[in-house]
């Protein structure tokens, strides 16, 4: 039988630590230095998010300026080297940086051999692209949590994953509290792509799991692809006239206003009645950090537009 004597103290520690800023995680009063967690270099944004969520300053990561505009959280500390494009990292720079390991989502398979001559590769996948729409429901969040715990274990900072999960749990609790008494309509969760098309998130998305946790329905019941989304035209969103709309990406506000002015779309109830919530950018397949950011922003902004 496992020893449970320290369980209450450990739970109390996790609750207290979940309230701390990221910079105070996994290292007392500062982020863990890269060399203390294996000198890990992120080759993509999801791996970078995971390292940062664990309190680890990466040895390097790609397209830092775009990350700061498009992903935003967890924030990249000053001094982290930019290793070039996500699709084509600067191999000469990586040679000079000499990381102890790379953390990758596996998308750079063409150069894995070259990278492996610099440092070993650790595979980190935060999204289960193999799950179907029925299998994915209520599974993506569990998959993401397991992936983060697995990475933290490999890096020797298992407690940091528990702190990240505790922060997510706290964000969910706070969002539920903010939504108490709010009429929580089913929601279309999407990003406007152009004058007619949207990227909409379905039943095998991470957002489905989070809406379920918040007691909110997903208005989109149509098909979705391996990453939990589909590209559809706006006129497909007529099946749930009572629904609200959540647009991810601040630039969507102008596009939605333009759509509302067109006769073809002006009759859509959520546009006509202003049942629209605009969220800033979120990397939708980013796992635990994405989940925390989404529920926090939704809890803050949904009551203002759908109350």
C-alpha positions in Angstrom: 0.0 0.0 0.0 1.4 3.4 -0.9 2.5 5.8 1.9 -0.2 8.5 2.2 1.2 10.3 5.2 2.5 13.2 3.2 -0.4 13.5 0.9 -2.2 16.4 2.6 1.0 18.5 2.9 1.7 17.8 -0.8 -1.8 18.8 -1.9 -1.5 22.0 0.2 1.9 22.8 -1.4 0.4 22.3 -4.9 -2.5 24.6 -4.1 -0.2 27.3 -2.8 2.3 26.9 -5.7 -0.5 27.1 -8.3 -1.1 30.7 -7.3 2.5 31.7 -7.9 3.7 33.5 -11.1 5.5 31.3 -13.6 8.9 32.7 -12.7 8.6 31.2 -9.2 8.0 27.6 -10.4 10.3 24.6 -10.4 13.2 26.5 -9.0 12.2 28.4 -5.8 12.5 32.1 -6.8 13.5 31.9 -10.5 12.9 29.8 -13.6 15.0 26.6 -13.8 18.1 27.2 -15.9 18.3 25.2 -19.1 21.4 23.3 -18.0 19.6 22.2 -14.8 16.9 20.5 -16.9 19.2 18.9 -19.5 19.9 22.1 -21.6 16.7 21.5 -23.5 16.2 23.4 -26.8 12.7 23.6 -28.3 12.3 23.0 -32.0 8.7 24.1 -32.2 6.2 26.3 -30.3 4.3 23.5 -28.5 7.6 22.2 -27.1 8.6 25.8 -26.2 5.3 26.2 -24.4 5.8 23.0 -22.5 9.3 23.9 -21.3 8.2 27.3 -20.3 5.1 25.9 -18.5 7.6 23.7 -16.5 9.6 26.8 -15.5 12.5 25.9 -17.9 14.1 28.6 -19.9 14.8 26.9 -23.3 18.3 26.8 -24.7 16.7 28.2 -27.8 13.4 28.3 -29.7 12.2 29.2 -33.2 10.6 32.5 -34.4 10.6 34.2 -31.0 9.1 37.4 -32.3 6.2 35.6 -33.9 5.8 33.4 -30.8 5.4 36.6 -28.7 2.7 37.8 -31.1 0.8 34.6 -31.9 1.3 32.3 -28.9 2.1 34.9 -26.1 2.0 32.5 -23.1 4.0 31.3 -21.4 6.2 34.3 -22.0 9.7 33.9 -23.3 12.3 35.4 -21.0 14.9 37.8 -22.4 18.1 36.2 -23.6 16.7 33.0 -25.1 18.3 32.6 -28.6 16.2 32.5 -31.7 17.1 29.4 -33.7 15.5 30.4 -37.0 12.3 29.2 -38.8 10.2 26.4 -37.4 10.4 24.6 -40.7 14.1 25.2 -41.1 16.1 25.8 -38.0 19.6 27.3 -38.2 21.7 24.1 -37.9 25.0 26.0 -37.6 23.6 28.0 -34.7 22.3 24.9 -33.0 25.8 23.4 -33.3 27.3 26.4 -31.5 24.6 26.4 -28.9 25.4 22.7 -28.2 22.2 21.9 -26.3 22.1 18.7 -24.2 18.9 17.7 -25.9 16.2 18.8 -28.4 12.5 18.7 -27.6 10.4 18.3 -30.8 6.9 17.6 -31.9 8.4 15.4 -34.6 7.6 17.6 -37.6 11.3 18.1 -38.6 11.7 14.5 -39.6 13.8 15.4 -42.6 16.6 16.7 -40.5 16.3 14.5 -37.5 19.5 12.7 -38.4 21.4 15.9 -38.6 19.9 17.1 -35.3 20.7 13.8 -33.6 24.4 14.3 -34.3 24.2 17.5 -32.2 22.1 16.2 -29.3 19.5 13.5 -28.6 15.9 14.2 -29.5 12.9 14.0 -27.1 9.5 13.6 -28.7 6.8 15.7 -27.2 3.3 15.6 -28.6 0.6 17.5 -26.8 -2.3 16.7 -29.2 -3.7 13.3 -30.1 -4.1 13.6 -33.9 -4.9 9.9 -34.1 -8.2 10.1 -32.1 -11.4 10.2 -34.0 -14.3 12.5 -33.2 -15.9 10.1 -30.8 -12.6 8.9 -29.3 -11.2 12.4 -29.0 -14.1 13.7 -26.9 -13.1 14.1 -23.3 -9.6 12.7 -24.3 -7.5 15.6 -25.5 -7.1 17.2 -22.2 -6.1 13.9 -20.5 -3.7 13.3 -23.4 -2.1 16.8 -23.0 -1.7 16.3 -19.2 -0.1 12.9 -19.7 2.3 14.3 -22.3 3.4 17.2 -20.1 3.9 14.8 -17.1 6.0 12.5 -19.4 8.2 15.4 -20.5 8.7 16.7 -17.0 9.7 13.2 -15.9 12.3 12.9 -18.6 13.7 16.3 -17.7 13.9 15.5 -14.0 11.3 18.0 -12.9 8.1 15.9 -12.3 6.8 18.3 -9.7 6.7 21.1 -12.2 4.1 19.3 -14.3 1.9 19.0 -11.2 2.2 22.7 -10.6 1.2 23.4 -14.2 -1.9 21.1 -13.9 -2.7 22.8 -10.6 -2.7 26.2 -12.3 -5.0 24.8 -15.0 -7.4 23.5 -12.3 -7.4 26.9 -10.6 -8.1 28.6 -13.9 -11.1 26.3 -14.4 -12.4 26.9 -10.9 -12.1 30.7 -11.4 -13.8 30.6 -14.8 -16.7 28.6 -13.4 -17.0 31.1 -10.6 -17.1 34.0 -13.1 -19.7 32.2 -15.2 -22.1 31.6 -12.2 -25.4 33.2 -13.1 -24.4 33.9 -16.7 -26.6 32.4 -19.4 -24.1 30.0 -21.0 -25.4 29.4 -24.5 -23.8 26.8 -26.7 -20.8 28.3 -28.4 -19.2 28.2 -31.9 -15.5 28.4 -31.2 -13.7 29.5 -34.3 -11.2 31.8 -36.0 -12.3 33.9 -39.0 -10.0 33.1 -42.0 -11.3 35.5 -44.7 -14.5 37.1 -45.9 -16.5 33.9 -45.9 -14.5 31.0 -44.2 -13.8 30.2 -40.6 -11.7 27.6 -38.9 -14.1 25.9 -36.4 -13.3 23.6 -33.5 -15.2 20.3 -33.1 -15.8 17.4 -30.9 -12.2 16.1 -30.9 -10.6 19.4 -30.1 -9.0 20.4 -26.9 -11.7 23.2 -26.6 -14.4 20.5 -26.5 -12.9 19.1 -23.3 -12.7 22.5 -21.7 -16.2 23.5 -22.7 -17.4 20.2 -21.1 -15.5 21.1 -17.9 -17.2 24.5 -17.8 -20.7 23.1 -18.6 -21.0 24.8 -21.9 -22.2 23.1 -25.1 -20.2 23.1 -28.4 -22.6 24.4 -31.1 -20.6 22.8 -33.9 -21.5 19.2 -34.3 -20.2 18.8 -37.9 -17.1 16.9 -38.9 -13.6 18.0 -37.9 -10.1 16.9 -38.9 -7.1 15.4 -37.0 -6.4 18.6 -35.1 -10.0 18.9 -34.1 -11.0 21.7 -36.5 -12.6 22.1 -39.9 -12.7 24.9 -42.5 -16.3 25.9 -43.4 -18.1 28.8 -44.8 -20.0 31.1 -42.4 -23.4 30.1 -43.8 -22.9 26.7 -42.2 -23.4 28.2 -38.8 -27.2 28.4 -39.0 -28.0 25.1 -37.2 -28.0 26.6 -33.7 -29.7 30.0 -33.8 -29.5 30.3 -30.0 -25.7 29.9 -30.0 -23.0 32.4 -29.2 -19.8 32.8 -31.1 -16.2 32.9 -29.7 -13.6 34.1 -32.2 -10.0 33.4 -31.3 -7.7 36.0 -32.7 -8.1 39.7 -32.1 -8.1 40.5 -35.8 -11.4 38.6 -36.2 -13.3 41.5 -34.8 -13.0 43.6 -37.9 -13.8 40.6 -40.1 -16.9 39.8 -38.2 -18.1 43.4 -38.3 -17.6 43.3 -42.1 -19.6 40.0 -42.3 -22.4 41.5 -40.3 -22.8 44.2 -42.8 -23.4 41.7 -45.7 -27.0 40.7 -46.4 -25.9 37.0 -46.7 -24.7 37.0 -43.1 -26.5 39.8 -41.4 -29.3 37.4 -40.5 -27.1 35.1 -38.4 -28.5 35.6 -34.9 -25.2 35.8 -33.1 -24.0 38.6 -35.4 -27.4 40.4 -35.5 -27.7 40.3 -31.7 -24.0 40.9 -30.9 -23.5 37.5 -29.2 -19.8 37.5 -30.1 -16.8 37.2 -27.8 -13.3 38.1 -29.1 -10.3 36.4 -27.6 -6.7 37.2 -28.4 -4.5 34.6 -30.2 -4.3 31.1 -28.6 -2.2 28.2 -30.0 -5.1 25.7 -30.2 -3.1 22.5 -30.1 -0.6 23.5 -27.4 -1.8 21.3 -24.6 -1.9 22.3 -20.9 -0.6 26.0 -21.4 -3.3 26.4 -24.2 -6.0 25.0 -21.9 -5.1 27.4 -19.1 -5.0 30.4 -21.3 -8.3 29.6 -23.0 -10.3 29.0 -19.9 -8.9 32.1 -18.2 -9.7 34.4 -21.1 -13.1 32.9 -21.7 -14.0 33.3 -18.1 -13.0 36.9 -18.2 -14.6 37.9 -21.5 -17.7 35.7 -22.0 -19.8 37.3 -19.2 -19.2 40.7 -20.8 -20.6 39.7 -24.1 -23.1 36.9 -23.3 -24.4 37.9 -19.9 
